[in-house]
Structures are given as structure tokens and as C-alpha cells.
């Protein structure tokens, strides 16, 4: 970086009255090159500490004047540039150290926490994250962006990224306690989702009735547990996912597939950034690829997981994240009055893996219109039928679903799984998924803490006046 830029940044810190000595220390702590891992860990952590210390001397984000806001931006930007440089040189070595040369599987949350201990300042600590969670999204400095930068580098590495994808495809440990209950009772209620055996099919019903079955910080772990349980249930050959009945006065007693992410909770800062990646590398990926075995890479050519064909029963609407789920399905049955939308532009975020998957169904033009221009796709339309395999009347969905289950399962589970795997090899190999998620990790992090996100939610969702 040129000295002109460095001095301009130092001037912005001095203008915020951070003190000449403190600014001089910040300047002296900057690291221009990378060397070996141990030396760089100490040097870069030192710079992160200087940035964090100066940021703490500034007022909280909501109380900063323009000069103080500029100083904060300088500190955050310079620290992130250092993180990018450190991880470009040492990302793989750090991942290997954290996972004992990839012999230990760490899910995303555990991985970023271990990173915060191994290289202080590289990712935020749990204490820092807890302090941020009490704030509205607009009042956060976006320290979680540092998690996105770290995970982008991990996922960019074929070796480390594949191992991380493997870790996220393993079944959650709690499922071992739930399988016997499902076998004995035929039904497990997890609150945010229920799992129920009906003949040779296992049904997952998403249930967040108060919020139109929207997804948030209260639903994610339980939904993934439900998906694990459905896939691993040995007594069934096919899985169904459907939305439950709603409590909202406008839709009371009616089913809906789901309304996507809970935008009110996002606006109020209740949904951490890691939620997005835990969702898409977790249960959504499992819908597509199945549950991985610890001793076998989740690659369709070299490894084998445990999977089932999935049917989506789409009542009412599939908005945002729930529309994304349809793109992982083997068969979509939709009510004739149902619709699908991906309102990412109105929200200011990236719609998960839809940018990768939707063009396979609709072609590039319609995909761009849906993602960037909010095009609404009626299920019972030529465009909607590119995603939906079958349309039934709203009152005929149960009977139609039973017919679809019979039609997809009567040829046997082995051929159904083999065929879905063969189709997946060409459509979305694990390496393609991994590389997409690398870009997604960084870009979604910046989107989640962008002023545009807040403006979009206030303008299009009236989020500041909604009850959480």
C-alpha cells in the first residue's frame, strides 16, 4: 500500500482525536509482508489489537459523528486488508492446525471460535459476538465480516474447503437419541419442525406459524435435526418436506411452504452472519447431497453418503429461502394458487445458492429477473412449471402427494438414489459448490452489514415498526 494512503488513513484517525501516540503505535504495527506462520501470527495479531483498541476508544456506532465514523471505517478497512493478506498466505496452514491435519471435524461455529483463540483478532471472540447481538443490525460495526473473510479463504482451498464441507454434512450428534424415538413413536416434534413416518415416506413439516413459517435463529438447528432424522430413518425410502398451518390472521388455518428469512429478526440484529452459511452448508446441502459418513468424503464419485429422494409439497407460497429449498428437490408438487419469489433485491442480501442453482431450472434470463428484479413466478404458469413438476388444486394436495410418493418409490430406493446421484454429478459437483460458497461467504458478510440492507428493510419491509 502506498505511503500516501497510509498517511491519509492516519490523518483520519488523528482527526477523530485518538491521540498522536496511539496513531503512531497503529502505524508502527502495520505489517506489509508475510513470512512464516508463527512470526506472522504474532505480528498480525498485534495489528488487530491496535485496531480493536482504537475502535473501542470511539463512541458506539450509533453515536459517532462523521469524523468518528470515518475513523472507524479506516480501522475496520485496514484490519480487513491485513486479514486478507494473512489468510492468503496461511489460511491452509491455520486450518490444518485447527483440525489436526484434517483429522478433526469442526462445524462452522466451533471453527471460527478456535480461530479466534489461535490467532487473536483474526475472528471475533464469543464475548465480542455476544456484545454485538444486543444491538440492532444498523448499530453493529460488522465484526462478523471477519468470519466471512476467514471462511472465504478456507472454502477457496480445495483441501481445507472440502474437509469443511464434509464436516457440515455430518449428522448432528443429537440425532442418535432421536432415531429410537422415531422408531418407537413414529413421530418426533422438534418445535420448529416435526418428523413423521407415513408408510414408506418420512414427512418433515416446517412450523413457525406466527411468522409464516419463516426461518430465523430459533429454527435452524431444529430444522437440520429434522432433515438428519428423515434421511437417516432406516424404515423409509423417500422424504417429503412441507410447511405447516399458519396462525397469521390473513392465512389462519392454511398451509404455506414458507416466507424465507425472518426479516424482522434480521433487522433487529438477532440473526448472526454465521446463520447464513450454517444453513446453506448444513441442512440445505444435506437435502441435495445427503448426510456424509465420517470415513468417506461427500463426493459423488469417490465417496458415498446416506441420502433419500426429496419431494416438496408447496402450498401458498415459497418466498426467499423457501424458494431456494425447491432447487434441491427431486420433485416439486405445487398448489395451483401458489407462487414463488426471491426478493433478494428488496432485502439487500444474496439468496443463498439460488444464483448457482436457479439458472439450471429457468435459464439465465428468468433467473436474473427473479433475483435482481423481484419477478414473481406463479407455480401454475409456463415459467413456474420450470421449477414445479406437478400442479394440483389447493384442496387436492394431500391426494396428489400420496400419488407422487407412490410413483417415485415403487421402483425401489436403490435406483432412485443412484439416479439422483448421477444427475447431481453433472449439475453440481462438490467442488463447484465449494467454490461458490467461498465467494458467497465474503460477499454475504459485507451485504449483511451494509447500510443498504437497513435502508431496504425499512423501505420495503417497514421493519422498524414491526413487532419481533
C-alpha positions as CSV (number, residue, x, y, z in Angstrom):
1,X,0.0,0.0,0.0
2,X,1.3,3.4,-0.9
3,X,2.5,5.8,1.9
4,X,0.0,8.4,0.6
5,X,-2.9,6.1,1.5
6,X,-1.4,5.2,4.8
7,X,-0.8,8.8,5.8
8,X,-4.4,9.7,4.7
9,X,-5.7,7.0,7.0
10,X,-3.5,8.2,9.9
11,X,-4.9,11.7,9.4
12,X,-8.4,10.4,9.6
13,X,-7.6,8.8,13.0
14,X,-5.9,12.0,14.3
15,X,-9.0,14.0,13.2
16,X,-11.1,11.8,15.5
17,X,-8.9,12.8,18.4
18,X,-7.5,9.3,19.0
19,X,-4.1,10.8,20.1
20,X,-0.8,11.1,18.3
21,X,0.9,8.4,20.3
22,X,-1.9,5.9,19.7
23,X,-1.9,6.6,16.0
24,X,1.9,6.3,15.8
25,X,1.6,2.9,17.5
26,X,-1.0,1.9,15.0
27,X,1.2,3.0,12.1
28,X,4.2,1.1,13.5
29,X,2.2,-2.1,14.0
30,X,1.2,-2.4,10.3
31,X,2.5,-5.4,8.5
32,X,3.5,-5.1,4.9
33,X,4.7,-8.6,4.0
34,X,4.1,-12.2,5.2
35,X,6.8,-14.5,6.3
36,X,6.4,-17.8,8.3
37,X,3.2,-18.7,10.2
38,X,4.4,-18.2,13.8
39,X,6.1,-14.9,13.2
40,X,3.1,-13.6,11.2
41,X,0.6,-14.8,13.8
42,X,2.3,-12.6,16.4
43,X,2.8,-9.6,14.1
44,X,-0.7,-9.6,12.6
45,X,-2.4,-10.2,15.9
46,X,-0.6,-7.2,17.2
47,X,-2.0,-5.0,14.5
48,X,-5.5,-6.4,15.0
49,X,-5.1,-5.5,18.7
50,X,-4.2,-1.9,17.8
51,X,-7.2,-1.6,15.5
52,X,-9.5,-3.0,18.1
53,X,-8.1,-0.8,20.9
54,X,-8.6,2.4,18.8
55,X,-12.1,1.3,17.8
56,X,-13.0,0.9,21.4
57,X,-11.9,4.5,22.1
58,X,-14.6,5.8,19.7
59,X,-18.2,6.2,20.7
60,X,-20.6,3.4,19.8
61,X,-21.6,3.4,16.1
62,X,-25.0,5.0,16.7
63,X,-23.4,8.0,18.5
64,X,-20.5,8.7,16.1
65,X,-20.2,12.0,14.2
66,X,-18.9,12.0,10.6
67,X,-15.3,12.3,11.6
68,X,-15.5,9.4,14.1
69,X,-17.4,7.3,11.6
70,X,-14.6,7.9,9.1
71,X,-12.0,6.8,11.7
72,X,-13.9,3.7,12.4
73,X,-14.1,2.8,8.7
74,X,-10.4,3.4,8.4
75,X,-9.7,1.0,11.3
76,X,-12.1,-1.7,10.0
77,X,-10.8,-1.5,6.5
78,X,-7.1,-1.6,7.3
79,X,-7.7,-4.6,9.7
80,X,-9.6,-6.5,7.0
81,X,-6.9,-5.9,4.4
82,X,-4.4,-7.4,6.9
83,X,-6.7,-10.4,7.4
84,X,-6.9,-11.0,3.7
85,X,-3.1,-10.8,3.4
86,X,-2.5,-13.2,6.4
87,X,-5.1,-15.7,5.2
88,X,-3.9,-15.7,1.6
89,X,-0.5,-16.8,2.9
90,X,-1.5,-19.0,5.9
91,X,-5.2,-20.0,5.5
92,X,-4.5,-23.6,4.8
93,X,-1.8,-24.0,7.4
94,X,-4.1,-22.4,10.0
95,X,-7.0,-24.8,9.1
96,X,-4.7,-27.8,9.3
97,X,-3.5,-26.7,12.7
98,X,-7.1,-26.2,14.0
99,X,-8.3,-29.6,12.7
100,X,-5.1,-31.6,13.4
101,X,-4.2,-32.0,9.8
102,X,-7.9,-32.6,8.9
103,X,-8.4,-35.5,11.3
104,X,-10.9,-33.5,13.4
105,X,-14.2,-32.3,12.1
106,X,-15.2,-28.8,13.3
107,X,-18.5,-27.2,12.3
108,X,-18.5,-23.5,11.4
109,X,-19.2,-22.1,14.9
110,X,-16.5,-24.2,16.6
111,X,-14.1,-23.5,13.8
112,X,-14.3,-19.7,14.0
113,X,-14.1,-19.8,17.8
114,X,-11.0,-21.9,17.6
115,X,-9.6,-19.4,15.1
116,X,-10.2,-16.5,17.5
117,X,-8.0,-18.3,20.1
118,X,-5.3,-19.5,17.7
119,X,-4.8,-16.1,16.0
120,X,-6.2,-13.4,18.4
121,X,-8.1,-10.7,16.4
122,X,-8.4,-12.7,13.2
123,X,-12.0,-13.6,14.0
124,X,-14.2,-12.2,16.9
125,X,-14.4,-13.9,20.2
126,X,-17.6,-15.3,21.6
127,X,-17.7,-12.4,24.1
128,X,-17.4,-9.8,21.3
129,X,-20.2,-11.5,19.4
130,X,-22.4,-11.7,22.5
131,X,-22.0,-7.9,23.0
132,X,-22.9,-7.3,19.3
133,X,-26.0,-9.5,19.5
134,X,-27.7,-7.0,21.8
135,X,-27.7,-4.3,19.1
136,X,-29.8,-3.6,16.1
137,X,-28.2,-4.6,12.9
138,X,-27.7,-0.9,11.9
139,X,-25.8,-0.3,15.1
140,X,-23.2,-3.1,14.6
141,X,-19.7,-2.5,13.4
142,X,-19.8,-5.7,11.4
143,X,-17.1,-7.7,13.3
144,X,-18.8,-10.8,11.9
145,X,-17.5,-9.8,8.4
146,X,-14.1,-11.1,9.7
147,X,-15.7,-14.6,10.0
148,X,-16.8,-14.3,6.3
149,X,-13.3,-13.4,5.2
150,X,-11.8,-16.3,7.1
151,X,-14.3,-18.8,5.7
152,X,-14.0,-17.5,2.2
153,X,-10.3,-18.4,2.3
154,X,-10.9,-21.8,3.9
155,X,-13.5,-22.7,1.3
156,X,-11.3,-21.4,-1.6
157,X,-8.8,-24.1,-0.7
158,X,-9.7,-27.5,-2.3
159,X,-8.1,-29.4,0.6
160,X,-9.4,-27.3,3.5
161,X,-12.7,-26.4,1.9
162,X,-13.7,-30.0,1.0
163,X,-12.9,-31.0,4.6
164,X,-15.1,-28.2,5.9
165,X,-18.0,-29.2,3.6
166,X,-17.6,-32.7,4.9
167,X,-17.8,-31.6,8.5
168,X,-21.0,-29.7,7.8
169,X,-22.6,-32.7,6.1
170,X,-22.1,-35.0,9.1
171,X,-25.2,-35.7,11.1
172,X,-25.7,-33.7,14.3
173,X,-24.9,-35.9,17.4
174,X,-28.4,-35.4,18.9
175,X,-29.9,-37.4,16.0
176,X,-28.7,-40.7,17.7
177,X,-31.0,-40.0,20.6
178,X,-34.0,-39.2,18.3
179,X,-33.9,-42.2,15.9
180,X,-35.1,-44.6,18.6
181,X,-37.9,-42.3,19.5
182,X,-39.0,-42.0,15.8
183,X,-38.9,-45.8,15.6
184,X,-41.0,-46.3,18.7
185,X,-43.5,-43.5,18.3
186,X,-43.5,-42.8,14.5
187,X,-43.2,-39.1,15.2
188,X,-40.8,-36.6,16.7
189,X,-41.8,-33.0,17.4
190,X,-38.8,-30.7,17.5
191,X,-40.8,-27.5,17.8
192,X,-39.7,-25.7,14.6
193,X,-40.2,-28.9,12.6
194,X,-41.8,-32.3,13.1
195,X,-40.7,-35.6,11.6
196,X,-43.4,-38.3,11.0
197,X,-43.4,-41.7,9.3
198,X,-46.3,-42.4,7.0
199,X,-45.8,-45.7,5.3
200,X,-42.6,-45.8,3.3
201,X,-42.3,-42.0,3.4
202,X,-41.0,-39.7,6.1
203,X,-42.5,-36.2,6.3
204,X,-40.8,-33.1,7.6
205,X,-43.2,-30.3,8.4
206,X,-41.7,-26.8,8.9
207,X,-43.5,-25.0,11.7
208,X,-43.0,-21.3,12.7
209,X,-46.7,-20.5,12.5
210,X,-46.6,-17.0,13.9
211,X,-44.0,-15.8,11.3
212,X,-45.5,-17.5,8.2
213,X,-43.0,-20.4,8.7
214,X,-40.1,-18.0,8.3
215,X,-36.6,-19.2,9.3
216,X,-34.6,-17.5,12.0
217,X,-32.1,-18.1,14.8
218,X,-34.7,-20.3,16.6
219,X,-35.4,-22.7,13.8
220,X,-32.1,-23.5,12.1
221,X,-30.7,-26.2,14.4
222,X,-34.0,-28.0,14.8
223,X,-34.7,-28.0,11.0
224,X,-31.3,-29.5,10.4
225,X,-32.0,-32.2,13.1
226,X,-35.3,-32.9,11.3
227,X,-33.5,-33.3,8.0
228,X,-30.9,-35.6,9.5
229,X,-33.6,-37.7,11.2
230,X,-35.6,-38.0,7.9
231,X,-32.5,-39.0,5.9
232,X,-31.2,-41.5,8.4
233,X,-34.5,-43.1,9.2
234,X,-34.0,-46.8,8.1
235,X,-37.7,-47.6,7.8
236,X,-38.5,-45.1,5.0
237,X,-37.3,-44.8,1.4
238,X,-38.4,-41.3,0.4
239,X,-38.7,-37.9,2.2
240,X,-41.3,-35.1,2.0
241,X,-40.9,-31.5,3.2
242,X,-43.9,-29.2,3.6
243,X,-44.9,-26.1,5.5
244,X,-47.4,-26.4,8.4
245,X,-50.6,-24.4,9.1
246,X,-50.2,-20.7,9.9
247,X,-51.5,-18.5,12.7
248,X,-51.4,-15.1,10.9
249,X,-54.9,-13.7,10.7
250,X,-54.7,-13.4,6.9
251,X,-53.8,-17.1,6.5
252,X,-55.1,-18.7,9.7
253,X,-55.7,-22.5,9.2
254,X,-54.0,-22.5,5.8
255,X,-50.7,-24.1,4.9
256,X,-47.7,-22.2,3.4
257,X,-44.3,-23.6,2.4
258,X,-42.6,-20.6,4.0
259,X,-41.7,-16.9,3.9
260,X,-37.9,-17.2,3.8
261,X,-35.7,-15.5,6.4
262,X,-37.4,-13.6,9.3
263,X,-36.6,-10.1,8.2
264,X,-37.8,-8.5,11.4
265,X,-35.2,-10.6,13.4
266,X,-32.6,-9.8,10.8
267,X,-33.3,-6.0,11.2
268,X,-33.2,-6.3,14.9
269,X,-29.8,-8.0,14.8
270,X,-30.9,-11.3,16.1
271,X,-29.7,-13.4,13.2
272,X,-25.9,-13.8,13.2
273,X,-24.0,-13.8,10.0
274,X,-22.9,-17.4,10.5
275,X,-26.5,-18.4,10.3
276,X,-26.4,-18.0,6.5
277,X,-23.5,-20.3,6.0
278,X,-24.6,-22.8,8.6
279,X,-27.9,-23.1,6.8
280,X,-26.5,-23.5,3.3
281,X,-23.6,-25.8,4.1
282,X,-25.8,-27.6,6.6
283,X,-29.4,-28.8,6.1
284,X,-29.9,-27.2,2.7
285,X,-26.8,-29.0,1.4
286,X,-28.0,-32.2,3.0
287,X,-31.2,-32.0,1.1
288,X,-29.2,-32.0,-2.1
289,X,-26.3,-34.4,-1.2
290,X,-27.4,-36.4,1.9
291,X,-25.7,-37.0,5.2
292,X,-22.0,-37.7,5.0
293,X,-20.2,-40.6,6.6
294,X,-17.1,-39.7,8.7
295,X,-14.9,-42.1,6.8
296,X,-16.0,-41.1,3.3
297,X,-15.6,-37.8,1.5
298,X,-19.0,-36.5,0.4
299,X,-18.0,-36.6,-3.3
300,X,-20.4,-38.4,-5.7
301,X,-17.6,-40.2,-7.5
302,X,-15.1,-41.1,-4.7
303,X,-17.3,-41.2,-1.6
304,X,-20.8,-42.2,-0.5
305,X,-23.2,-40.6,1.9
306,X,-26.6,-41.6,3.1
307,X,-29.5,-40.0,1.1
308,X,-33.1,-40.1,0.1
309,X,-35.1,-38.6,-2.8
310,X,-37.0,-35.5,-1.6
311,X,-40.4,-34.2,-2.5
312,X,-41.5,-30.7,-1.8
313,X,-45.2,-30.0,-1.3
314,X,-45.7,-26.3,-2.0
315,X,-48.8,-24.7,-0.5
316,X,-49.4,-21.0,-0.6
317,X,-46.0,-19.5,-1.3
318,X,-42.3,-20.2,-1.2
319,X,-40.5,-16.9,-0.6
320,X,-36.8,-16.3,-0.4
321,X,-35.0,-19.1,1.4
322,X,-38.0,-21.4,1.0
323,X,-37.9,-20.9,-2.8
324,X,-34.2,-21.9,-2.5
325,X,-35.2,-25.2,-1.0
326,X,-37.2,-26.1,-4.1
327,X,-34.0,-26.1,-6.1
328,X,-32.6,-29.0,-4.1
329,X,-35.7,-31.2,-4.6
330,X,-36.1,-34.3,-6.7
331,X,-39.8,-33.5,-7.3
332,X,-41.9,-30.4,-6.6
333,X,-45.7,-30.7,-6.2
334,X,-47.4,-27.2,-6.0
335,X,-50.9,-26.0,-5.4
336,X,-52.4,-24.2,-8.4
337,X,-52.7,-20.9,-6.4
338,X,-49.2,-21.0,-5.0
339,X,-46.3,-18.7,-6.1
340,X,-42.5,-18.4,-5.7
341,X,-40.3,-15.3,-5.2
342,X,-36.7,-14.5,-4.5
343,X,-36.9,-10.9,-3.2
344,X,-33.2,-10.6,-2.7
345,X,-33.0,-7.0,-4.1
346,X,-35.6,-5.8,-1.6
347,X,-33.6,-7.3,1.2
348,X,-30.1,-6.4,0.1
349,X,-28.7,-9.9,0.6
350,X,-27.6,-12.8,-1.6
351,X,-30.3,-15.6,-1.9
352,X,-28.1,-18.5,-0.8
353,X,-27.3,-20.9,-3.5
354,X,-30.1,-19.7,-5.8
355,X,-27.7,-17.8,-8.0
356,X,-25.9,-21.1,-8.7
357,X,-29.0,-23.3,-9.0
358,X,-31.8,-21.3,-10.4
359,X,-30.4,-20.9,-13.9
360,X,-30.3,-24.7,-14.3
361,X,-34.1,-24.6,-14.0
362,X,-35.3,-21.4,-15.6
363,X,-32.4,-20.3,-17.8
364,X,-30.2,-17.2,-17.1
365,X,-32.7,-14.5,-18.1
366,X,-35.6,-15.6,-15.9
367,X,-33.1,-16.3,-13.0
368,X,-31.8,-12.8,-13.2
369,X,-35.3,-11.3,-13.3
370,X,-36.3,-13.3,-10.3
371,X,-33.2,-12.5,-8.2
372,X,-32.4,-8.9,-9.3
373,X,-35.8,-7.6,-10.3
374,X,-38.2,-9.5,-8.0
375,X,-40.0,-11.4,-10.7
376,X,-42.9,-13.4,-9.1
377,X,-43.3,-16.9,-10.5
378,X,-46.8,-18.3,-10.4
379,X,-46.4,-22.1,-9.9
380,X,-49.2,-22.7,-12.4
381,X,-47.5,-20.8,-15.3
382,X,-45.0,-21.8,-18.0
383,X,-42.2,-20.2,-16.0
384,X,-43.4,-21.8,-12.7
385,X,-43.5,-25.2,-14.3
386,X,-39.8,-25.0,-15.0
387,X,-39.4,-25.5,-11.2
388,X,-42.6,-27.3,-10.3
389,X,-43.1,-30.8,-11.7
390,X,-46.8,-31.1,-10.9
391,X,-49.7,-28.8,-10.1
392,X,-52.8,-29.8,-8.1
393,X,-55.8,-27.9,-6.8
394,X,-55.3,-26.5,-3.3
395,X,-57.9,-28.9,-1.8
396,X,-56.3,-31.9,-3.7
397,X,-52.8,-31.6,-2.4
398,X,-52.9,-34.5,0.1
399,X,-54.2,-36.9,-2.5
400,X,-51.8,-35.7,-5.2
401,X,-48.9,-36.0,-2.7
402,X,-49.8,-39.6,-1.9
403,X,-49.9,-40.4,-5.6
404,X,-46.4,-38.8,-6.1
405,X,-44.9,-40.7,-3.2
406,X,-46.2,-43.9,-4.7
407,X,-44.9,-43.1,-8.2
408,X,-41.5,-42.2,-7.0
409,X,-41.0,-45.0,-4.6
410,X,-42.4,-48.0,-6.4
411,X,-39.2,-48.6,-8.5
412,X,-37.1,-49.0,-5.3
413,X,-34.8,-46.9,-3.2
414,X,-31.6,-48.1,-4.8
415,X,-32.3,-46.9,-8.3
416,X,-33.9,-43.6,-7.1
417,X,-30.7,-42.7,-5.1
418,X,-28.4,-43.8,-8.0
419,X,-30.3,-41.7,-10.4
420,X,-30.3,-38.6,-8.3
421,X,-26.6,-39.0,-7.7
422,X,-25.9,-39.4,-11.4
423,X,-27.9,-36.3,-12.2
424,X,-26.0,-34.4,-9.4
425,X,-22.6,-35.3,-10.8
426,X,-23.0,-33.1,-13.8
427,X,-25.2,-30.4,-12.3
428,X,-23.4,-29.6,-9.0
429,X,-20.3,-31.5,-8.1
430,X,-18.9,-30.8,-4.6
431,X,-16.0,-28.7,-6.0
432,X,-18.4,-26.3,-7.7
433,X,-20.5,-26.0,-4.6
434,X,-17.3,-25.3,-2.5
435,X,-16.0,-22.6,-4.8
436,X,-19.4,-20.9,-5.0
437,X,-19.6,-20.9,-1.2
438,X,-16.2,-19.3,-1.0
439,X,-17.4,-16.2,-2.8
440,X,-20.7,-16.3,-1.0
441,X,-19.1,-16.3,2.4
442,X,-17.3,-13.0,1.8
443,X,-20.0,-11.2,-0.2
444,X,-22.9,-12.2,2.1
445,X,-20.9,-10.9,5.1
446,X,-20.5,-7.5,3.5
447,X,-24.1,-7.5,2.4
448,X,-25.4,-8.3,5.9
449,X,-23.8,-5.3,7.4
450,X,-24.3,-2.8,4.6
451,X,-26.3,0.4,5.2
452,X,-28.2,-0.6,2.0
453,X,-29.6,-3.7,3.9
454,X,-31.1,-1.5,6.6
455,X,-32.5,1.0,4.1
456,X,-34.1,-1.8,2.1
457,X,-35.7,-3.4,5.2
458,X,-37.1,-0.1,6.4
459,X,-38.3,0.9,2.9
460,X,-39.7,-2.4,1.7
461,X,-40.5,-4.3,4.9
462,X,-41.3,-1.5,7.4
463,X,-39.0,-3.4,9.7
464,X,-38.6,-0.6,12.3
465,X,-42.4,-0.7,13.0
466,X,-42.8,-4.5,13.2
467,X,-43.1,-6.5,16.4
468,X,-40.4,-9.1,16.9
